[in-house]
Structure formats: C-alpha cells, structure tokens
C-alpha cells in the first residue's frame, strides 16, 4: 500500500493536450497530497492550443526524468499531444521504463498511442478513443469499449466523459502500489 501523500506522479505532455484530461487528474492528485511533476520536450509553457486554453509550465525536460523517483505516469490525450510525444525516443523510453519497473501507467483518450509506441500492450486489456482502437489492437491489446479498464496497473479511459472513473482508478491503483507486469516480446 502507498499513502497518496507519499506518492510522486509524473505527467508527460506537450502542446495539444486535451485540457480536461491534463488538468483534472493533475489537480486531483495535488489536492489529495501527491507530488506531481510535468515533463515535456523542454520547460517552455505548453497548452491545449486553443486561444483561451490554460497554460502549464513543465518542471523538466524528458532527459531529466528519473523513473525511479515516481510511482506513476499519466498520459493525457488530445489528438496532437500523444502524436507528438511518440516521436520522442526519450518519452517513449520513459513509458517503457515505467512498465519495466512495474509502476502505474495511466492513459486517456489518444494517450494510449504512447503505450502502443512503447510496445507494452501485448495481451493487455485496454480502452481508448475509438479512432485509435485498430492501432491498439494491432499493437497486441485486447480493446474494449468501457469508461475505464485496468490491466495490471495500466489504466486506460476513452474520453473526457470518463475522467471521474479515470481519476478514481488512478487514486486506487497508486494506493495499491507496484504491479507485476511482463513485457512481451514482438512476434517473429
């Protein structure tokens, strides 16, 4: 068991994130006493990209992340955010390292694209925004249309409507602690 006030959670994001999917879990974790950090390509302020969207300043660049310092990673959606993140070898490696070290991984909407890019979906039960369903299935996942799916500490949700369930599961999984997870090899 992990006391939420002793937990550290990392968010990975860049410009183009879905605003609610970023700020709702981020603020919920902080309100519950977790230490929350944001990593991006650099430390310039990022936003959802709309003229009235809120900005947030990353705490560090990807190359400064030490996975050992964190209990969980959160991958907000938005169409552009995960698409840009998966072009970063360092960001993808961070996600792989969270899986390798049996840490909580939470992704919502288009965020699971990062899980496919990190090749950590084989045999896992997931959900996502419908438009990336085929990508996740092709990466070896068992896709289902539910508001939240948990598979050995990997939490996925479909869209902003699922945020209450996503946030509740994120808190629950962090409190449970590490989860045994096997990285599966690619088929030959």
Backbone torsions as a table, in degrees:
resi	resn	phi	psi	omega
1	UNK	NA	140.1	178.2
2	UNK	-117.7	128.3	174.3
3	UNK	-75.3	126.1	-175.9
4	UNK	-56.5	-30.7	179.7
5	UNK	-72.7	-13.3	175.9
6	UNK	-100.2	1.6	-174.6
7	UNK	-92.4	154.0	176.3
8	UNK	-125.7	129.1	-176.8
9	UNK	-123.7	134.6	179.2
10	UNK	-106.6	134.6	171.1
11	UNK	-107.5	140.0	173.0
12	UNK	-113.8	122.7	-179.2
13	UNK	-159.2	162.6	173.3
14	UNK	-147.0	-176.5	179.7
15	UNK	-55.6	138.5	179.3
16	UNK	101.3	10.5	176.9
17	UNK	-71.9	157.5	174.5
18	UNK	-80.3	121.9	-168.6
19	UNK	-56.0	-50.5	-179.4
20	UNK	-63.3	-38.0	-177.6
21	UNK	-70.8	-19.7	175.0
22	UNK	-87.5	-57.8	-169.7
23	UNK	-76.5	-33.2	-178.3
24	UNK	-63.2	-54.5	177.9
25	UNK	-67.2	-36.1	179.6
26	UNK	-58.7	-52.1	-178.8
27	UNK	-70.0	-36.9	178.2
28	UNK	-60.8	-44.9	179.5
29	UNK	-63.4	-44.4	178.4
30	UNK	-62.2	-42.8	179.3
31	UNK	-62.6	-29.1	178.6
32	UNK	-88.2	2.6	173.3
33	UNK	98.5	2.3	178.8
34	UNK	-74.2	151.5	169.6
35	UNK	-86.1	126.0	-175.0
36	UNK	-124.2	130.8	177.3
37	UNK	-125.7	152.8	177.4
38	UNK	-119.8	129.5	175.3
39	UNK	-116.2	144.7	178.9
40	UNK	-147.7	-169.8	179.6
41	UNK	-61.7	-36.3	177.2
42	UNK	-151.8	-169.2	-176.1
43	UNK	-104.1	20.4	172.8
44	UNK	-75.3	145.3	179.7
45	UNK	-56.0	143.1	178.5
46	UNK	-123.7	161.8	179.5
47	UNK	-152.7	176.0	176.7
48	UNK	-69.9	-21.1	176.1
49	UNK	102.9	-8.1	176.3
50	UNK	-81.8	156.3	-176.3
51	UNK	-61.7	-29.3	-178.3
52	UNK	-105.0	12.9	-176.4
53	UNK	-77.7	150.2	178.1
54	UNK	-72.9	146.8	174.6
55	UNK	-102.1	156.2	174.2
56	UNK	-142.2	141.3	-178.9
57	UNK	-101.7	121.6	178.1
58	UNK	-60.1	148.0	177.1
59	UNK	-79.6	-24.3	-175.4
60	UNK	-162.3	163.4	171.3
61	UNK	-86.3	160.1	-178.3
62	UNK	-52.4	-38.6	-175.9
63	UNK	-70.1	-7.9	177.4
64	UNK	-98.1	-2.9	-177.4
65	UNK	-75.1	131.6	171.2
66	UNK	-115.3	105.3	-176.3
67	UNK	-55.4	-32.7	-179.9
68	UNK	-60.1	-21.0	-178.6
69	UNK	-78.7	-9.9	-169.6
70	UNK	-122.6	152.7	176.3
71	UNK	-95.0	-25.7	-174.6
72	UNK	-153.6	158.4	172.4
73	UNK	-127.8	140.8	178.7
74	UNK	-120.0	133.7	-178.7
75	UNK	-118.6	94.9	178.6
76	UNK	-66.3	157.6	178.6
77	UNK	-89.4	-143.1	-166.4
78	UNK	99.2	144.8	-177.0
79	UNK	-66.6	-47.1	-174.6
80	UNK	-74.6	-38.0	-173.9
81	UNK	-55.0	-62.0	-178.0
82	UNK	-68.0	-28.2	178.4
83	UNK	-64.8	-40.3	176.5
84	UNK	-71.4	-41.6	-177.8
85	UNK	-60.6	-37.6	-176.0
86	UNK	-72.3	-5.3	173.4
87	UNK	-85.0	-8.7	-179.3
88	UNK	-96.2	113.1	177.5
89	UNK	-56.8	-38.1	-178.2
90	UNK	-66.4	-45.5	179.2
91	UNK	-62.9	-42.3	178.7
92	UNK	-63.4	-41.3	178.9
93	UNK	-64.7	-35.9	176.6
94	UNK	-58.8	-45.8	179.4
95	UNK	-62.9	-44.3	177.2
96	UNK	-58.5	-41.8	-178.9
97	UNK	-67.1	-36.0	174.8
98	UNK	-61.1	-43.4	178.4
99	UNK	-65.7	-44.9	-179.3
100	UNK	-59.0	-34.3	-177.8
101	UNK	-97.5	17.3	175.0
102	UNK	57.0	38.6	179.9
103	UNK	-99.3	159.4	-178.8
104	UNK	-65.8	135.1	176.6
105	UNK	-127.8	124.5	-179.4
106	UNK	-126.5	128.4	-178.8
107	UNK	-139.3	136.9	-178.0
108	UNK	-126.9	146.6	174.0
109	UNK	66.1	-113.5	176.6
110	UNK	-86.6	-5.5	179.7
111	UNK	-53.6	-35.8	179.1
112	UNK	-61.8	-11.5	171.7
113	UNK	-54.8	-35.7	179.0
114	UNK	-66.0	-33.1	178.5
115	UNK	-68.7	-37.8	176.2
116	UNK	-66.3	-44.4	-179.4
117	UNK	-63.0	-35.2	179.2
118	UNK	-79.3	-5.1	179.0
119	UNK	56.9	49.9	-180.0
120	UNK	-122.3	20.0	-175.9
121	UNK	-101.0	-10.9	-174.6
122	UNK	-55.0	119.3	177.6
123	UNK	79.0	0.8	-178.8
124	UNK	-89.4	146.1	173.4
125	UNK	-87.6	128.7	-178.1
126	UNK	-144.2	169.1	167.2
127	UNK	-138.8	172.5	-178.0
128	UNK	-173.3	-178.3	168.6
129	UNK	-63.2	139.7	-173.1
130	UNK	-53.4	-35.9	-172.9
131	UNK	-66.4	-16.8	178.1
132	UNK	-107.7	8.9	178.9
133	UNK	-50.5	-51.5	-176.9
134	UNK	-63.3	-38.1	177.9
135	UNK	-60.0	-42.2	-178.0
136	UNK	-71.4	-39.7	176.5
137	UNK	-62.5	-43.8	178.7
138	UNK	-64.6	-21.9	176.7
139	UNK	-87.6	3.7	174.6
140	UNK	100.3	5.0	-178.0
141	UNK	-82.0	156.4	169.7
142	UNK	-98.6	102.7	-173.8
143	UNK	-89.3	139.6	175.3
144	UNK	-141.1	154.6	-177.7
145	UNK	-97.4	84.0	178.8
146	UNK	-134.5	158.1	-177.7
147	UNK	-65.7	-32.9	176.5
148	UNK	-151.2	138.5	177.3
149	UNK	-129.4	134.8	177.2
150	UNK	-120.3	130.3	179.9
151	UNK	-136.3	99.4	-179.8
152	UNK	50.8	50.3	177.2
153	UNK	83.8	0.9	175.6
154	UNK	-99.7	117.2	-175.9
155	UNK	-107.4	129.6	176.2
156	UNK	-133.8	147.3	176.3
157	UNK	-138.9	165.8	-170.8
158	UNK	-87.6	-41.7	-169.5
159	UNK	-167.8	179.0	-177.8
160	UNK	-57.4	-29.6	178.1
161	UNK	-61.0	-23.3	-177.0
162	UNK	-90.4	1.1	-174.8
163	UNK	-55.5	-43.0	178.6
164	UNK	-57.9	-43.8	178.7
165	UNK	-68.9	-39.6	178.4
166	UNK	-60.9	-48.8	-179.9
167	UNK	-62.5	-42.3	179.9
168	UNK	-62.1	-43.8	179.8
169	UNK	-68.5	-35.8	177.9
170	UNK	-61.2	-47.5	176.6
171	UNK	-59.8	-46.5	-178.6
172	UNK	-60.1	-46.2	-177.7
173	UNK	-67.6	-39.1	177.4
174	UNK	-62.6	-42.3	179.0
175	UNK	-63.2	-33.5	179.2
176	UNK	-71.1	-30.2	178.3
177	UNK	94.4	-157.5	-175.1
178	UNK	-63.4	151.3	179.4
179	UNK	-127.8	136.2	176.1
180	UNK	-68.3	127.6	-177.6
181	UNK	-141.4	135.3	178.9
182	UNK	-108.6	124.9	174.0
183	UNK	-79.0	123.6	-177.6
184	UNK	-92.4	143.4	-179.8
185	UNK	-78.7	153.6	176.3
186	UNK	-65.9	146.9	175.7
187	UNK	-68.8	145.0	-178.6
188	UNK	-78.3	NA	NA
